[in-house]
Amino acid sequence: MTNHDLVLNIAVNLGRLSRWVAEGRIARVPQFLADTEIYLDQLEKAPKSEKFNKTFNLFKNKFHYLKSKNLDEIWADDALTWANILTHRAKLA
């Protein structure tokens, strides 16, 4: 899988997670958080462009922060924000 694919997979998962949390449907959230972490680990091991590194590091920290927080509307908003950012930055990965 290319870096571009990994970033888009993370973005899609964050979009799903955001929607489910906002709707109060959290049954599959742990599975998708785990899948997202796998993609994040794969991306961390891959060489990345210098233009993408800052975004990657910011997201990595935010993702670990999100995993420790309550699943509420603020969480859903943060996840959706990062889904959008990563979608636009994927081409730089």
C-alpha positions in Angstrom: 0.0 0.0 0.0 1.4 3.4 -0.9 1.6 6.3 1.6 -1.2 8.1 -0.3 -3.4 5.0 0.2 -2.6 4.8 3.9 -3.4 8.4 4.5 -6.7 8.1 2.6 -7.6 5.0 4.6 -6.9 6.9 7.8 -9.0 9.8 6.6 -11.9 7.6 5.6 -11.8 5.8 8.9 -11.8 9.1 10.8 -14.8 10.2 8.8 -16.7 7.1 9.7 -15.7 7.3 13.3 -16.8 11.0 13.4 -20.2 10.1 12.0 -20.7 7.1 14.3 -19.7 9.0 17.4 -21.9 12.0 16.5 -24.8 9.6 16.0 -24.1 7.7 19.2 -23.4 4.5 17.4 -20.1 3.5 19.0 -20.2 -0.3 18.8 -17.6 -0.4 15.9 -15.5 2.5 17.1 -12.8 0.3 18.9 -12.3 -1.8 15.8 -11.9 1.2 13.5 -9.6 2.9 16.0 -7.4 -0.2 16.0 -7.4 -0.4 12.2 -6.5 3.3 12.0 -3.6 2.7 14.4 -2.3 -0.1 12.2 -2.3 2.2 9.2 -0.6 4.9 11.3 2.1 2.5 12.3 2.7 1.5 8.7 2.9 5.1 7.6 5.3 5.9 10.4 7.7 3.2 9.1 7.5 4.5 5.6 9.6 7.3 4.1 7.5 10.4 3.9 8.0 13.6 2.0 9.3 16.6 3.9 6.2 18.5 3.1 4.0 15.9 4.8 6.1 15.2 7.9 4.8 18.2 9.9 1.2 17.2 9.2 2.0 13.6 10.0 3.6 14.5 13.3 0.7 16.8 14.3 -1.9 14.1 13.4 0.0 11.3 15.2 -0.1 13.3 18.4 -3.7 14.3 18.0 -4.7 10.7 17.3 -3.1 9.4 20.5 -4.8 12.3 22.3 -8.2 11.4 20.7 -7.8 7.8 21.8 -7.6 8.9 25.4 -10.7 11.1 25.3 -14.4 10.6 25.7 -16.4 9.9 22.6 -18.5 13.1 22.4 -19.4 15.8 19.8 -16.1 17.5 20.3 -14.3 14.3 19.6 -16.4 13.7 16.5 -15.6 17.3 15.3 -11.9 16.8 15.8 -11.9 13.5 14.0 -13.8 15.0 11.1 -11.4 17.9 10.9 -8.5 15.6 10.7 -10.3 13.5 8.1 -10.5 16.6 5.9 -7.0 17.7 6.5 -5.5 14.3 5.7 -7.7 14.0 2.6 -6.2 17.2 1.2 -2.7 16.4 2.3 -2.6 12.8 1.1 -1.0 13.7 -2.2 2.0 15.1 -0.3 2.6 11.9 1.7 
